[in-house]
Structure formats: structure tokens, C-alpha cells
Amino acid sequence: MRFSDNWPVISLKAEYPLTGGVPPSAQLQTKPYCQKRSRLVKLLSLSDSPTTSRISTFSWPVRDIWDGLWFSLILGLLTLASPLSAVSLGELQHTKNLTPKKFAGFFELFDFELHKEIQPAHKFLMRQRGDCDDYAVLADHILPAHGYETRLVHVRLAGQIAHAVCFITEDGVYLDFNNRNVFFSVARSSPDLRTIAEKVARSLNANWTSASEFVFSYETEHKVVTATVARTADPSLDPAPRKASAADSGFQVD
């Protein structure tokens, strides 16, 4: 019998052999719904004896069921992957046991958008888009309060835009905005500027020309360079790696 286009069809073979399994009084159409829009599933096939042949073929709109399940699954995954709201500056400041890797996890879904100036922290977080300077400077602003010594490094590249990273002394790693959404969100390196520059340049398939350590203040909105190495210079003359302050140099970069 057939109830509606969305209900299963039960074919009765032996009960009404002269009418093809359809009661003469019902005059129902026997073309199954699944022949129009979905596959035919034989869930139960019994013998032709009168006692066991009432239900021989069970038809169900399988495609509709699977489409609905897949849609629900994909919708659920997208909901889990999408942030409910932008992370706030206060949340970063008060997150317990915030490590460099955990810090990077907050920025997995941020988009790249190049800016001439470094964005204010709240604006970068609210818009969820920015560049390597925004990311490195924010890490340098947040992680020291969680017990880490951080150093900002600017690497100038031949034929490319300069790249900024934030080096974390205790872990011997640096945070790179390009790695925010990959498994290895932190990159290992020794603390000297030359090695950091070489690793950054290699990750970008580029050649570096010089690297500088700098400090930045959200209040003054200025970069102050505290140390610089040139690729062609004698490595023995490179400055020792250490956390510097703006007072160590009068070279300001606007």
C-alpha cells in the first residue's frame, strides 16, 4: 500500500495476484517513489507462499535520508569551527597557563590583511584580520605577563616585503603569523638574530639581507630598533641576543 510520496511502498505479490499485488478496490498506483528520486533498497525478501509473501520488497527514499544526514553533519562541523565571537584583549590577558602555542591557537581563523601601520590590539582582535606585525607585536604585549621573555624581530627580504616574528626565549621558538593555522604553529630557532633571519627566509623561500630587533609601544605607536645584523657582515660582530629596551637605541622607525 502507498501512503504518500515520502512513505515506503509495500508490494503485496501473493495476496492479490490478478491485480499485481494491489487490492482491486483501492486502485492505488504501484510505481514506487524510489524509482523517481532514490534507490531501491530490498530490506526483506520472503518466499512466494501466501503466509510469507505479504512483504517482499521495502522501498525507502534513501537518497533523501543520506542528504539530510550529510547536511546536518557539515552544518555541525561548521558551527564548531566558527568562533562564536572575537577573542578579546582581556581574555588573552587572563587565560590561565597561556603558552605560545595556545596563543597561536586563538588566531587560526584570522585572515591576512597587510597594513602600513600596526593596528591597535582591540581592532586587530575585533576584525580578525591583520599581518605579521600585528600578530608579533600582540604576542610581545601579552606573553610577558604570562612569564615569558619575548623579542620582536624584523627580517628584511630580497624582493619581498619584510617579515616580523616574535621570539620566545624560554622555549627557543618564534611565533610567525604565517604558521598560525598549521600544526607546527611555533618554529624552533636559536636566539641570535642571524639564525632567526635564516629560518624565516627559508620558510618563505627567500633570501634575507638584514634583521633587526625592535620594541613597540601601543601608546606611542612607534617602532624603536635596538640591534641589527647584516647578512654580509662578519657573524663574529653580531650583537649578543638579549632582551633590549627602547632606551638602548635612539633609532626610531615610523
Backbone as CSV, one residue per row, in Angstrom:
resi,resn,N_x,N_y,N_z,CA_x,CA_y,CA_z,C_x,C_y,C_z
1,MET,0.847,-1.179,0.000,0.000,0.000,0.000,0.881,1.226,0.000
2,ARG,0.367,2.337,-0.417,1.141,3.579,-0.540,0.418,4.671,0.244
3,PHE,1.125,5.296,1.162,0.521,6.321,1.995,0.732,7.711,1.420
4,SER,1.973,8.039,1.005,2.274,9.333,0.402,3.597,9.193,-0.322
5,ASP,4.013,10.257,-1.013,5.261,10.181,-1.769,6.474,9.996,-0.880
6,ASN,6.371,10.340,0.382,7.512,10.238,1.268,7.460,9.003,2.159
7,TRP,6.469,8.148,1.990,6.346,6.945,2.810,6.766,5.726,2.013
8,PRO,7.171,4.669,2.707,7.590,3.457,1.995,6.438,2.805,1.250
9,VAL,6.792,2.026,0.244,5.817,1.297,-0.550,5.912,-0.172,-0.209
10,ILE,4.804,-0.789,0.087,4.778,-2.221,0.378,4.053,-2.913,-0.771
11,SER,4.742,-3.808,-1.466,4.146,-4.542,-2.585,3.654,-5.886,-2.096
12,LEU,2.438,-6.167,-2.353,1.838,-7.448,-1.968,1.717,-8.306,-3.224
13,LYS,2.523,-9.344,-3.295,2.597,-10.135,-4.515,1.572,-11.266,-4.554
14,ALA,1.497,-11.994,-3.434,0.678,-13.204,-3.479,-0.754,-12.973,-3.032
15,GLU,-1.000,-11.900,-2.305,-2.332,-11.683,-1.765,-3.344,-11.362,-2.863
16,TYR,-2.887,-10.538,-3.852,-3.775,-10.187,-4.955,-3.030,-10.418,-6.268
17,PRO,-2.867,-11.670,-6.659,-2.049,-11.980,-7.857,-2.630,-11.429,-9.150
18,LEU,-3.923,-11.294,-9.270,-4.519,-10.846,-10.524,-4.362,-9.352,-10.744
19,THR,-4.169,-8.620,-9.693,-4.034,-7.156,-9.832,-2.615,-6.685,-9.538
20,GLY,-1.673,-7.630,-9.609,-0.282,-7.232,-9.386,0.015,-6.861,-7.955
21,GLY,-0.732,-7.410,-7.000,-0.474,-7.130,-5.598,-1.233,-5.944,-5.056
22,VAL,-2.144,-5.363,-5.854,-2.901,-4.201,-5.413,-4.364,-4.594,-5.234
23,PRO,-4.962,-4.270,-4.077,-6.386,-4.583,-3.892,-7.217,-3.885,-4.964
24,PRO,-8.128,-4.612,-5.637,-8.942,-4.006,-6.703,-9.713,-2.786,-6.240
25,SER,-10.156,-2.793,-4.982,-10.963,-1.676,-4.510,-10.134,-0.420,-4.277
26,ALA,-8.873,-0.622,-4.022,-8.039,0.544,-3.712,-7.627,1.292,-4.950
27,GLN,-7.330,0.572,-6.049,-6.909,1.182,-7.313,-5.741,2.161,-7.085
28,LEU,-4.754,1.700,-6.277,-3.611,2.559,-5.985,-2.527,2.372,-7.019
29,GLN,-1.778,3.428,-7.287,-0.644,3.315,-8.191,0.468,2.551,-7.486
30,THR,1.173,1.712,-8.232,2.210,0.882,-7.616,3.602,1.311,-8.008
31,LYS,3.760,2.381,-8.782,5.102,2.832,-9.143,5.766,3.413,-7.908
32,PRO,6.806,2.782,-7.399,7.400,3.224,-6.140,8.053,4.582,-6.257
33,TYR,8.028,5.316,-5.152,8.615,6.653,-5.102,10.121,6.606,-5.383
34,CYS,10.757,5.543,-4.922,12.203,5.471,-5.044,12.655,5.361,-6.486
35,GLN,11.790,4.936,-7.413,12.165,4.894,-8.821,12.264,6.296,-9.396
36,LYS,11.595,7.245,-8.753,11.630,8.621,-9.237,12.851,9.365,-8.703
37,ARG,13.126,9.203,-7.403,14.126,10.075,-6.796,15.196,9.361,-5.982
38,SER,15.081,8.081,-5.756,16.074,7.442,-4.901,16.256,5.986,-5.272
39,ARG,17.178,5.343,-4.574,17.487,3.951,-4.843,16.451,3.033,-4.232
40,LEU,16.386,1.832,-4.759,15.508,0.815,-4.214,16.312,-0.059,-3.272
41,VAL,15.834,-0.186,-2.058,16.530,-0.996,-1.078,15.674,-2.207,-0.748
42,LYS,16.215,-3.366,-0.976,15.496,-4.586,-0.634,15.895,-4.990,0.777
43,LEU,15.046,-4.663,1.699,15.341,-4.970,3.079,14.837,-6.351,3.477
44,LEU,13.794,-6.800,2.804,13.228,-8.083,3.193,12.636,-8.749,1.974
45,SER,13.084,-9.932,1.652,12.550,-10.685,0.526,12.173,-12.060,1.019
46,LEU,10.884,-12.316,1.035,10.384,-13.578,1.566,9.948,-14.497,0.431
47,SER,9.552,-15.712,0.742,9.138,-16.682,-0.273,7.772,-16.300,-0.828
48,ASP,7.345,-16.990,-1.883,6.079,-16.676,-2.533,4.891,-17.380,-1.892
49,SER,5.119,-18.040,-0.768,3.985,-18.710,-0.134,3.035,-17.669,0.436
50,PRO,1.732,-17.966,0.471,0.740,-16.988,0.934,1.011,-16.480,2.338
51,THR,1.689,-17.283,3.172,1.889,-16.885,4.555,3.106,-15.992,4.738
52,THR,3.990,-15.956,3.747,5.238,-15.194,3.938,5.493,-14.180,2.850
53,SER,4.551,-13.999,1.931,4.811,-13.122,0.787,4.114,-11.771,0.884
54,ARG,3.560,-11.460,2.046,2.872,-10.181,2.140,3.840,-9.006,1.997
55,ILE,5.064,-9.145,2.559,6.054,-8.072,2.443,7.269,-8.637,1.735
56,SER,7.443,-8.286,0.486,8.566,-8.829,-0.281,9.614,-7.786,-0.602
57,THR,9.210,-6.556,-0.770,10.152,-5.503,-1.132,9.817,-4.247,-0.347
58,PHE,10.846,-3.694,0.277,10.647,-2.482,1.067,11.399,-1.355,0.376
59,SER,10.708,-0.302,0.017,11.322,0.800,-0.719,11.319,2.043,0.139
60,TRP,12.480,2.736,0.158,12.601,3.922,1.012,13.414,4.988,0.276
61,PRO,13.070,6.245,0.417,13.838,7.311,-0.236,15.201,7.490,0.410
62,VAL,16.137,6.583,0.110,17.434,6.546,0.773,18.241,7.812,0.523
63,ARG,18.190,8.299,-0.694,18.995,9.470,-1.034,18.610,10.670,-0.181
64,ASP,17.311,10.837,0.060,16.865,11.951,0.887,17.401,11.834,2.307
65,ILE,17.417,10.608,2.828,17.902,10.394,4.186,19.376,10.755,4.286
66,TRP,20.185,10.233,3.359,21.627,10.497,3.402,21.940,11.969,3.162
67,ASP,21.202,12.609,2.264,21.411,14.039,2.033,21.171,14.827,3.313
68,GLY,20.115,14.449,4.029,19.813,15.151,5.271,20.863,14.924,6.337
69,LEU,21.382,13.682,6.432,22.414,13.382,7.414,23.704,14.128,7.117
70,TRP,24.093,14.146,5.837,25.323,14.854,5.453,25.192,16.352,5.717
71,PHE,24.031,16.899,5.399,23.814,18.329,5.638,23.935,18.656,7.118
72,SER,23.333,17.824,7.959,23.396,18.061,9.401,24.814,17.953,9.925
73,LEU,25.570,16.968,9.400,26.951,16.775,9.836,27.821,17.965,9.463
74,ILE,27.701,18.418,8.206,28.507,19.546,7.730,28.154,20.817,8.501
75,LEU,26.862,21.034,8.738,26.428,22.208,9.482,26.985,22.193,10.895
76,GLY,26.994,21.006,11.514,27.539,20.895,12.859,29.020,21.187,12.926
77,LEU,29.775,20.670,11.935,31.218,20.915,11.894,31.528,22.386,11.679
78,LEU,30.767,23.031,10.804,30.981,24.452,10.557,30.683,25.278,11.804
79,THR,29.679,24.857,12.544,29.335,25.570,13.773,30.449,25.458,14.801
80,LEU,31.045,24.248,14.904,32.127,24.052,15.853,33.373,24.807,15.441
81,ALA,33.634,24.866,14.109,34.852,25.504,13.618,34.774,27.019,13.662
82,SER,33.577,27.569,13.625,33.430,29.021,13.572,33.457,29.611,14.976
83,PRO,34.254,30.626,15.194,34.269,31.248,16.523,32.956,31.955,16.806
84,LEU,32.468,31.795,18.046,31.216,32.435,18.394,31.391,33.949,18.450
85,SER,32.558,34.406,18.854,32.847,35.830,18.898,34.348,36.006,18.861
86,ALA,34.778,37.222,18.560,36.207,37.505,18.509,36.794,37.447,19.907
87,VAL,38.031,36.936,19.997,38.712,36.908,21.289,39.032,38.341,21.697
88,SER,38.932,38.611,22.977,39.181,39.960,23.474,40.577,40.055,24.074
89,LEU,41.039,41.283,24.239,42.338,41.517,24.856,42.331,41.019,26.298
90,GLY,41.226,41.258,26.996,41.120,40.791,28.373,41.170,39.277,28.480
91,GLU,40.576,38.587,27.508,40.593,37.124,27.531,42.012,36.603,27.373
92,LEU,42.790,37.217,26.479,44.182,36.808,26.303,44.993,37.094,27.560
93,GLN,44.732,38.209,28.193,45.483,38.593,29.385,45.176,37.695,30.576
94,HIS,43.954,37.162,30.650,43.551,36.414,31.833,43.406,34.907,31.580
95,THR,43.772,34.436,30.393,43.750,32.994,30.138,44.819,32.313,30.981
96,LYS,44.436,31.307,31.743,45.382,30.614,32.614,46.319,29.740,31.791
97,ASN,47.578,29.686,32.232,48.596,28.846,31.592,48.670,29.085,30.084
98,LEU,48.652,30.328,29.693,48.739,30.671,28.274,50.168,30.450,27.780
99,THR,50.348,29.499,26.887,51.642,29.207,26.281,51.698,29.836,24.898
100,PRO,52.881,29.928,24.276,52.946,30.441,22.906,52.066,29.658,21.935
101,LYS,52.027,28.343,22.084,51.202,27.531,21.183,49.719,27.791,21.403
102,LYS,49.308,27.945,22.668,47.909,28.271,22.950,47.564,29.652,22.411
103,PHE,48.507,30.569,22.546,48.297,31.910,22.000,48.032,31.825,20.500
104,ALA,48.848,31.049,19.784,48.674,30.904,18.335,47.312,30.321,17.994
105,GLY,46.783,29.446,18.864,45.503,28.816,18.589,44.339,29.788,18.503
106,PHE,44.454,30.941,19.155,43.390,31.935,19.086,43.298,32.595,17.713
107,PHE,44.312,32.424,16.877,44.381,33.160,15.618,44.292,32.265,14.384
108,GLU,43.878,31.021,14.574,43.822,30.067,13.471,42.956,30.546,12.309
109,LEU,41.862,31.224,12.616,40.908,31.625,11.582,41.048,33.091,11.178
110,PHE,42.095,33.748,11.663,42.318,35.141,11.269,42.768,35.201,9.806
111,ASP,42.359,36.249,9.116,42.736,36.446,7.712,43.917,37.400,7.606
112,PHE,44.691,37.215,6.535,45.820,38.115,6.283,45.324,39.384,5.598
113,GLU,45.767,40.505,6.121,45.450,41.796,5.517,46.604,42.754,5.839
114,LEU,47.328,43.161,4.816,48.512,43.984,5.004,48.139,45.410,5.385
115,HIS,48.851,45.949,6.383,48.629,47.321,6.828,49.954,48.061,6.879
116,LYS,49.912,49.341,6.572,51.115,50.164,6.669,51.488,50.394,8.118
117,GLU,50.492,50.587,8.963,50.714,50.818,10.384,50.240,49.610,11.186
118,ILE,50.801,49.456,12.378,50.364,48.377,13.267,49.009,48.749,13.861
119,GLN,48.074,47.816,13.783,46.725,48.078,14.282,46.695,48.079,15.812
120,PRO,45.833,48.872,16.401,45.608,48.747,17.849,45.168,47.317,18.166
121,ALA,45.538,46.836,19.331,45.274,45.437,19.687,43.792,45.091,19.590
122,HIS,42.926,45.947,20.138,41.495,45.639,20.142,40.923,45.600,18.725
123,LYS,41.460,46.439,17.846,40.976,46.466,16.466,41.387,45.209,15.718
124,PHE,42.624,44.789,15.901,43.124,43.550,15.285,42.287,42.355,15.734
125,LEU,41.983,42.283,17.018,41.214,41.161,17.549,39.756,41.208,17.097
126,MET,39.170,42.376,17.082,37.767,42.507,16.704,37.551,42.179,15.232
127,ARG,38.454,42.668,14.359,38.305,42.461,12.912,38.781,41.086,12.474
128,GLN,39.612,40.443,13.281,40.152,39.119,12.978,40.876,39.097,11.632
129,ARG,41.623,40.137,11.361,42.432,40.217,10.154,43.564,41.210,10.380
130,GLY,44.730,40.859,9.834,45.882,41.717,10.004,47.107,41.074,9.377
131,ASP,48.301,41.514,9.789,49.530,40.997,9.184,50.513,40.551,10.267
132,CYS,51.737,40.238,9.828,52.733,39.674,10.737,53.107,40.640,11.860
133,ASP,53.136,41.936,11.577,53.452,42.920,12.612,52.381,42.945,13.699
134,ASP,51.117,42.940,13.289,50.015,42.937,14.266,50.124,41.743,15.202
135,TYR,50.402,40.592,14.631,50.461,39.332,15.391,51.668,39.301,16.325
136,ALA,52.848,39.642,15.794,54.070,39.592,16.607,54.022,40.606,17.749
137,VAL,53.577,41.808,17.453,53.515,42.847,18.479,52.523,42.480,19.578
138,LEU,51.393,41.900,19.201,50.417,41.499,20.214,50.980,40.382,21.092
139,ALA,51.706,39.431,20.484,52.335,38.364,21.274,53.345,38.951,22.250
140,ASP,54.109,39.937,21.793,55.093,40.601,22.647,54.413,41.382,23.769
141,HIS,53.201,41.807,23.542,52.439,42.552,24.545,51.797,41.625,25.576
142,ILE,51.364,40.432,25.150,50.599,39.534,26.014,51.473,38.535,26.777
143,LEU,52.398,37.878,26.119,53.102,36.746,26.720,54.004,37.097,27.907
144,PRO,54.642,38.277,27.955,55.440,38.583,29.144,54.654,38.533,30.446
145,ALA,53.385,38.879,30.417,52.550,38.815,31.621,52.300,37.375,32.049
146,HIS,52.577,36.429,31.174,52.409,35.004,31.487,53.748,34.329,31.757
147,GLY,54.782,35.123,31.993,56.064,34.575,32.411,57.068,34.333,31.314
148,TYR,56.871,34.884,30.123,57.787,34.655,29.008,58.569,35.928,28.670
149,GLU,59.829,35.727,28.268,60.599,36.835,27.725,60.458,36.799,26.204
150,THR,60.037,37.889,25.623,59.791,37.950,24.178,60.678,38.999,23.526
151,ARG,60.994,38.750,22.245,61.797,39.689,21.468,61.184,39.803,20.075
152,LEU,61.011,41.024,19.628,60.457,41.268,18.292,61.596,41.363,17.281
153,VAL,61.452,40.608,16.185,62.494,40.561,15.159,61.885,40.883,13.801
154,HIS,62.526,41.788,13.094,62.095,42.215,11.765,63.127,41.728,10.762
155,VAL,62.714,40.918,9.803,63.636,40.351,8.809,63.341,40.976,7.454
156,ARG,64.332,41.638,6.885,64.175,42.220,5.547,64.618,41.210,4.507
157,LEU,63.786,41.054,3.465,63.983,40.013,2.460,64.210,40.635,1.087
158,ALA,65.049,39.990,0.293,65.344,40.484,-1.053,64.124,40.295,-1.954
159,GLY,63.621,41.403,-2.493,62.497,41.339,-3.419,61.157,41.046,-2.787
160,GLN,61.071,41.051,-1.474,59.808,40.771,-0.788,59.593,41.762,0.342
161,ILE,58.369,41.754,0.846,58.043,42.595,1.999,58.725,42.024,3.236
162,ALA,59.224,42.893,4.091,59.866,42.453,5.332,58.870,41.675,6.194
163,HIS,59.410,40.796,7.040,58.561,39.912,7.840,58.936,40.036,9.315
164,ALA,57.926,40.076,10.186,58.144,40.211,11.627,57.708,38.938,12.355
165,VAL,58.493,38.548,13.364,58.155,37.399,14.210,58.411,37.785,15.657
166,CYS,57.885,36.976,16.570,58.096,37.196,17.994,58.832,35.986,18.565
167,PHE,60.044,36.201,19.032,60.855,35.108,19.585,60.598,34.979,21.082
168,ILE,60.441,33.722,21.550,60.205,33.446,22.967,61.442,32.754,23.514
169,THR,62.138,33.427,24.412,63.439,32.955,24.893,63.349,31.620,25.616
170,GLU,62.389,31.471,26.535,62.307,30.256,27.358,62.103,28.999,26.520
171,ASP,61.315,29.073,25.463,61.010,27.897,24.651,61.936,27.744,23.449
172,GLY,62.710,28.786,23.139,63.585,28.713,21.971,62.789,28.576,20.685
173,VAL,61.671,29.313,20.580,60.809,29.260,19.398,60.394,30.680,19.033
174,TYR,59.865,30.829,17.822,59.283,32.124,17.468,57.885,31.920,16.894
175,LEU,57.035,32.890,17.135,55.668,32.893,16.608,55.656,33.638,15.278
176,ASP,55.079,32.990,14.278,55.037,33.543,12.923,53.579,33.532,12.461
177,PHE,53.066,34.661,12.032,51.668,34.736,11.594,51.371,33.767,10.458
178,ASN,52.371,33.448,9.647,52.169,32.503,8.552,51.907,31.087,9.059
179,ASN,52.271,30.813,10.306,52.102,29.462,10.859,50.919,29.359,11.816
180,ARG,50.086,30.375,11.870,49.024,30.415,12.882,48.005,29.293,12.729
181,ASN,47.807,28.783,11.500,46.758,27.776,11.281,47.325,26.442,10.818
182,VAL,48.583,26.155,11.185,49.166,24.846,10.887,49.509,24.170,12.205
183,PHE,49.789,22.857,12.132,50.039,22.096,13.360,51.257,22.640,14.100
184,PHE,52.334,22.934,13.354,53.540,23.476,13.971,53.440,25.007,13.973
185,SER,52.656,25.526,14.912,52.383,26.964,14.945,53.542,27.764,15.514
186,VAL,54.525,27.085,16.097,55.744,27.742,16.562,56.932,27.101,15.857
187,ALA,57.957,27.901,15.570,59.149,27.411,14.871,60.357,27.523,15.785
188,ARG,61.146,26.463,15.860,62.319,26.454,16.725,63.483,27.198,16.096
189,SER,64.271,27.841,16.949,65.446,28.569,16.476,66.331,28.909,17.668
190,SER,67.613,29.078,17.395,68.499,29.621,18.419,68.203,31.121,18.534
191,PRO,68.600,31.766,19.603,68.145,33.141,19.857,68.833,34.248,19.066
192,ASP,69.944,33.951,18.375,70.651,35.030,17.688,69.893,35.484,16.452
193,LEU,70.012,36.757,16.124,69.272,37.347,15.009,69.586,36.685,13.675
194,ARG,70.816,36.310,13.467,71.212,35.712,12.186,70.481,34.392,11.939
195,THR,70.437,33.550,12.951,69.760,32.258,12.790,68.254,32.433,12.598
196,ILE,67.670,33.340,13.360,66.232,33.604,13.204,65.947,34.077,11.781
197,ALA,66.779,35.002,11.284,66.582,35.522,9.931,66.708,34.422,8.885
198,GLU,67.692,33.545,9.063,67.881,32.450,8.105,66.677,31.514,8.093
199,LYS,66.130,31.212,9.269,64.974,30.312,9.349,63.733,30.958,8.744
200,VAL,63.514,32.223,9.033,62.359,32.933,8.477,62.462,32.987,6.958
201,ALA,63.633,33.348,6.441,63.825,33.443,4.993,63.627,32.082,4.324
202,ARG,64.124,31.023,4.947,63.966,29.685,4.371,62.496,29.284,4.308
203,SER,61.739,29.654,5.327,60.313,29.293,5.334,59.537,30.010,4.232
204,LEU,60.094,31.129,3.760,59.439,31.919,2.712,60.108,31.747,1.347
205,ASN,61.074,30.819,1.291,61.825,30.595,0.048,62.421,31.901,-0.475
206,ALA,63.049,32.629,0.433,63.598,33.942,0.089,65.007,34.085,0.656
207,ASN,65.677,35.141,0.262,66.985,35.493,0.794,66.842,36.721,1.687
208,TRP,67.492,36.681,2.835,67.403,37.820,3.742,68.604,38.730,3.554
209,THR,68.419,40.000,3.812,69.507,40.978,3.673,69.950,41.508,5.029
210,SER,69.006,41.705,5.948,69.346,42.155,7.299,68.194,41.806,8.242
211,ALA,68.509,41.812,9.519,67.494,41.538,10.539,67.708,42.480,11.709
212,SER,66.604,42.943,12.270,66.687,43.899,13.377,65.775,43.470,14.514
213,GLU,66.238,43.708,15.723,65.363,43.559,16.880,64.779,44.929,17.189
214,PHE,63.503,44.951,17.550,62.865,46.230,17.821,61.869,46.101,18.968
215,VAL,61.480,47.207,19.498,60.425,47.256,20.509,59.320,48.156,19.984
216,PHE,58.118,47.906,20.491,56.964,48.698,20.044,56.054,48.950,21.225
217,SER,55.513,50.157,21.261,54.564,50.529,22.305,53.243,50.927,21.663
218,TYR,52.146,50.343,22.157,50.824,50.721,21.659,50.517,52.186,22.009
219,GLU,51.140,52.681,23.067,50.882,54.054,23.490,51.511,55.062,22.521
220,THR,52.786,54.846,22.199,53.479,55.781,21.308,53.290,55.453,19.837
221,GLU,52.954,54.193,19.548,52.745,53.712,18.181,53.996,53.900,17.316
222,HIS,55.153,53.638,17.909,56.410,53.743,17.172,57.245,52.489,17.391
223,LYS,57.972,52.091,16.353,58.967,51.038,16.471,60.316,51.678,16.784
224,VAL,61.041,51.063,17.693,62.391,51.519,18.010,63.342,50.346,17.821
225,VAL,64.279,50.466,16.879,65.245,49.404,16.590,66.328,49.422,17.654
226,THR,66.637,48.219,18.187,67.640,48.126,19.259,68.892,47.377,18.832
227,ALA,68.832,46.596,17.746,70.007,45.861,17.272,69.755,45.429,15.832
228,THR,70.832,45.345,15.047,70.710,44.967,13.638,71.914,44.135,13.208
229,VAL,71.658,43.145,12.372,72.739,42.376,11.745,72.503,42.382,10.245
230,ALA,73.604,42.413,9.485,73.527,42.333,8.036,74.037,40.965,7.593
231,ARG,73.435,40.427,6.571,73.820,39.095,6.131,75.281,39.054,5.683
232,THR,75.731,40.122,5.059,77.092,40.148,4.525,78.142,40.524,5.574
233,ALA,77.733,40.895,6.764,78.668,41.299,7.814,79.319,40.087,8.472
234,ASP,80.382,40.320,9.175,81.091,39.259,9.901,80.218,38.786,11.064
235,PRO,79.838,37.506,11.078,78.985,36.997,12.159,79.572,37.210,13.556
236,SER,80.903,37.271,13.633,81.518,37.459,14.952,81.217,38.842,15.528
237,LEU,80.754,39.739,14.671,80.427,41.092,15.123,78.947,41.249,15.471
238,ASP,78.183,40.190,15.298,76.753,40.262,15.607,76.535,40.528,17.095
239,PRO,75.527,41.325,17.433,75.249,41.589,18.850,74.760,40.326,19.557
240,ALA,75.087,40.211,20.812,74.626,39.065,21.596,73.114,39.128,21.760
241,PRO,72.447,37.991,21.677,70.980,38.000,21.825,70.574,38.333,23.252
242,ARG,69.718,39.312,23.396,69.206,39.697,24.713,67.979,40.563,24.538
243,LYS,67.185,40.632,25.578,66.012,41.491,25.577,66.455,42.931,25.732
244,ALA,66.120,43.763,24.746,66.539,45.161,24.780,65.339,46.059,25.054
245,SER,65.621,47.278,25.386,64.573,48.263,25.621,64.775,49.436,24.686
246,ALA,63.775,50.294,24.606,63.854,51.446,23.715,64.992,52.379,24.097
247,ALA,65.387,52.380,25.368,66.458,53.265,25.823,67.818,52.846,25.289
248,ASP,67.902,51.584,24.792,69.185,51.098,24.284,69.506,51.664,22.910
249,SER,68.547,52.284,22.262,68.790,52.801,20.921,67.922,54.020,20.688
250,GLY,68.480,54.948,19.944,67.699,56.131,19.594,67.156,56.069,18.193
251,PHE,67.264,54.879,17.555,66.854,54.731,16.154,65.374,54.346,16.112
252,GLN,64.562,55.317,15.762,63.111,55.086,15.713,62.644,54.888,14.286
253,VAL,61.754,53.932,14.090,61.200,53.656,12.770,59.727,53.991,12.786
254,ASP,59.294,54.929,11.966,57.880,55.318,11.927,57.110,54.418,10.977
